[in-house]
Amino acid sequence: QKEVEQDPGPLSVPEGAIVSLNCTYSNSAFQYFMWYRQYSRKGPELLMYTYSSGNKEDGRFTAQVDKSSKYISLFIRDSQPSDSATYLCAMTVIQGAQKLVFGQGTRLTINP
Amino acid sequence: GAVVSQHPSRVICKSGTSVKIECRSLDFQATTMFWYRQFPKKSLMLMATSNEGSKATYEQGVEKDKFLINHASLTLSTLTVTSAHPEDSSFYICSALLAGPVRLAETQYFGPGTRLLVL
């Protein structure tokens, strides 16, 4: 069983839709959770990070963590064609370790 | 914001040759840099952790003699793929961790990646 599971998609939605991206994990020691956006042939770019269960909002993006279920989500509101990219969840055990474990990534396309 | 560069962005080489990839933190110091490998439609797999002035720590299954890592300064780490073979073809991405009294997970900044094709 992989430590982090993420549906690779592809996921295609119309512009303006709400997008939900999800990851599950098996290691209960994971404490820090991040979402990265990766455009084709580029490096990952940090979108959101959170250390605790609950919701964290930043503009059109909301990160949600449920540690009891070992489940994290990223919601994108009012999706734009420029949001089309691969979204990777990542997590780490302790703050100082910095060894990130990534999900497979979900390829998202927003259709105009 | 913190910028990490990689050079070259793309390289094609013949089987058996060695290829060096550079990773630089342009506007910050990084005591720790990471090297990842990414196959098409797959996630990033950590290859090694590189600390300035010391030997790199390799993940299980990564050949340290094949993937030589040097972190000679606070802004530069290099990955050399020695005697490259077609199966080494991949997208190599580095990241740099902002140096400071508290190392935060969110301050790991990624480079744009290097695409290696071994013929």
Chai-1 contact restraints between the chains, C-beta under 6 A:
chainA,res_idxA,chainB,res_idxB,connection_type,confidence,min_distance_angstrom,max_distance_angstrom,comment,restraint_id
A,Y32,B,A105,contact,1.0,0.0,6.0,A-B,restraint_1
A,K42,B,P112,contact,1.0,0.0,6.0,A-B,restraint_2
A,G43,B,I93,contact,1.0,0.0,6.0,A-B,restraint_3
A,G43,B,F110,contact,1.0,0.0,6.0,A-B,restraint_4
A,G43,B,G111,contact,1.0,0.0,6.0,A-B,restraint_5
A,G43,B,P112,contact,1.0,0.0,6.0,A-B,restraint_6
A,G43,B,G113,contact,1.0,0.0,6.0,A-B,restraint_7
A,P44,B,F110,contact,1.0,0.0,6.0,A-B,restraint_8
A,Y49,B,E106,contact,1.0,0.0,6.0,A-B,restraint_9
A,T92,B,A105,contact,1.0,0.0,6.0,A-B,restraint_10
A,Q95,B,A105,contact,1.0,0.0,6.0,A-B,restraint_11
A,G96,B,R103,contact,1.0,0.0,6.0,A-B,restraint_12
A,Q98,B,L97,contact,1.0,0.0,6.0,A-B,restraint_13
A,Q98,B,R103,contact,1.0,0.0,6.0,A-B,restraint_14
A,Q98,B,Q108,contact,1.0,0.0,6.0,A-B,restraint_15
A,F102,B,S43,contact,1.0,0.0,6.0,A-B,restraint_16
A,F102,B,L44,contact,1.0,0.0,6.0,A-B,restraint_17
A,Q104,B,S43,contact,1.0,0.0,6.0,A-B,restraint_18
A,G105,B,S43,contact,1.0,0.0,6.0,A-B,restraint_19
